[in-house]
């Protein structure tokens, strides 16, 4: 059973740090034509990757880390399924899903 939602976030005023961080990583993933992947590897940090998590032959490319508080806030502002957020003058549409990579849970943000 697929879970979908049409979550739309359009901030009034300055968007939170978490959505500005997400927008920056979404820009990077769009430039590469790949997905954005967040994986929690410890209590304090989430690793951020760009790539195709379904392609087992090509490794994801690491692109930094986020504090777990920022990653948790990203998950609060987005939902499984279709999402749309506006940060500054840019609107981002993506599909958020969950998978396992090397036995670690991963949140995937795929361009929509």
QUIBELCOR-V105244 format. One record per backbone hydrogen bond with DSSP energy under -0.5 kcal/mol. NH is the residue of the N-H (numbers start at 1). CO is the residue of the C=O. Records with the same first field share a line. If there is no record, write none. Layout:
BEGIN
NH->CO + CO
END
This chain:
BEGIN
4->2
7->5 + 82
9->84
10->8
11->86
13->11
19->16
20->16
21->17
22->18
23->19
24->20
25->21
26->22
27->23
28->24
29->25
30->26
31->27
32->28
33->29
34->29
35->51
36->109
37->49
38->107
39->47
40->105
41->39 + 45
42->45
46->66
47->39
48->64
49->37
50->61
51->35
53->51
55->52
56->54
58->55
59->57
61->50
62->60
63->48
66->46
68->44
70->67
71->67
72->68
73->69
74->70
75->71
76->72
77->73
78->74
81->96
82->5
83->94
84->7
85->92
86->9
87->90
90->87
92->85
94->83
95->110
96->81 + 94
97->108
99->106
101->104
104->101
106->99
107->38
108->97 + 106
109->36
110->95 + 108
112->93
END
